[in-house]
Amino acid sequence: MSETVQTKAVEVEEPGEATRDRDLEQLLVNEGDVAGDYLERLLDLLDYDGDIDLDVDAGRAIVSVDGGDDLEKLVGPRGQVLEALQELTRLAVQQSTGTRSRLMLDVAGWRAARRAELSEIGTNAAEKVLSAGSSVRLQPMTPFERKVVHDAVAKVTGVQSESEGEEPNRRVVVFKAS
Amino acid sequence: MSVLADSLEHLVRGIVEHPDEVRVHLITTRRGRTLEVHVHPDDLGKVIGRSGRTATALRTVMAGIGGRGLRVDVVDTDR
């Protein structure tokens, strides 16, 4: 899978821009609603405690599920169950709205916690490359994890990063900028 | 119906064109537990996904919920 690079809101200099923004906002709110229903029903069936919070940020719907210990099962090792559940939730949204969804799902604050940790891994790798000169290959990561690492590396001058290998063994390589 | 079958049925219903035709059965044999998924023939592609991606996601989620060794089979009926 290719990295999903955060696309900045495209500036369109045409009349009706405000209408389109409202339409996009409405679409994203709608995405959140569909996703919320899909996940809420799953939690009900499983009898897991969980509250679902919906938000829209940076042009995508954000769905967060927080609650009891059972939710760990929906995160799984290295967040693999969470990634799979996000994939299914996106498909459910697409089935309902007819539009591809980029919604982000978080469960039990896993992404939020992992993000801080991964940023540090990225920054450390970048500093190691700068001081040692040789490149650093990190552990295999999910697309979400690699994105966070790439973002952290990009903040350090003089280094670059790329992903290499095939899923699920795709990993980030950090090297000196040419 | 088991919680596992109900949950998988719900997950599949959300992503297909013909939700009313989704059926999931839990089959237990000496070799383990298998969830058999039946969908409308036109929905097979949706449930399997490109390079089996969607079926893999369904398996991963069900393994998270039901534990390792829980199999998910998408059954290709008629035709």
Chai-1 contact restraints between the chains, C-beta under 6 A:
chainA,res_idxA,chainB,res_idxB,connection_type,confidence,min_distance_angstrom,max_distance_angstrom,comment,restraint_id
A,Y38,B,G14,contact,1.0,0.0,6.0,A-B,restraint_1
A,R41,B,H10,contact,1.0,0.0,6.0,A-B,restraint_2
A,L45,B,D6,contact,1.0,0.0,6.0,A-B,restraint_3
A,L45,B,S7,contact,1.0,0.0,6.0,A-B,restraint_4
A,L45,B,H10,contact,1.0,0.0,6.0,A-B,restraint_5
A,L46,B,S7,contact,1.0,0.0,6.0,A-B,restraint_6
A,K73,B,G64,contact,1.0,0.0,6.0,A-B,restraint_7
A,K73,B,I65,contact,1.0,0.0,6.0,A-B,restraint_8
A,G76,B,G64,contact,1.0,0.0,6.0,A-B,restraint_9
A,Q80,B,T60,contact,1.0,0.0,6.0,A-B,restraint_10
A,V81,B,T60,contact,1.0,0.0,6.0,A-B,restraint_11
A,V81,B,V61,contact,1.0,0.0,6.0,A-B,restraint_12
A,V81,B,G64,contact,1.0,0.0,6.0,A-B,restraint_13
A,A84,B,A57,contact,1.0,0.0,6.0,A-B,restraint_14
A,A84,B,T60,contact,1.0,0.0,6.0,A-B,restraint_15
A,A84,B,V61,contact,1.0,0.0,6.0,A-B,restraint_16
A,L85,B,V61,contact,1.0,0.0,6.0,A-B,restraint_17
A,E87,B,A57,contact,1.0,0.0,6.0,A-B,restraint_18
A,L88,B,L11,contact,1.0,0.0,6.0,A-B,restraint_19
A,L88,B,A57,contact,1.0,0.0,6.0,A-B,restraint_20
A,L91,B,I15,contact,1.0,0.0,6.0,A-B,restraint_21
A,A92,B,G14,contact,1.0,0.0,6.0,A-B,restraint_22
A,A92,B,I15,contact,1.0,0.0,6.0,A-B,restraint_23
A,Q95,B,I15,contact,1.0,0.0,6.0,A-B,restraint_24
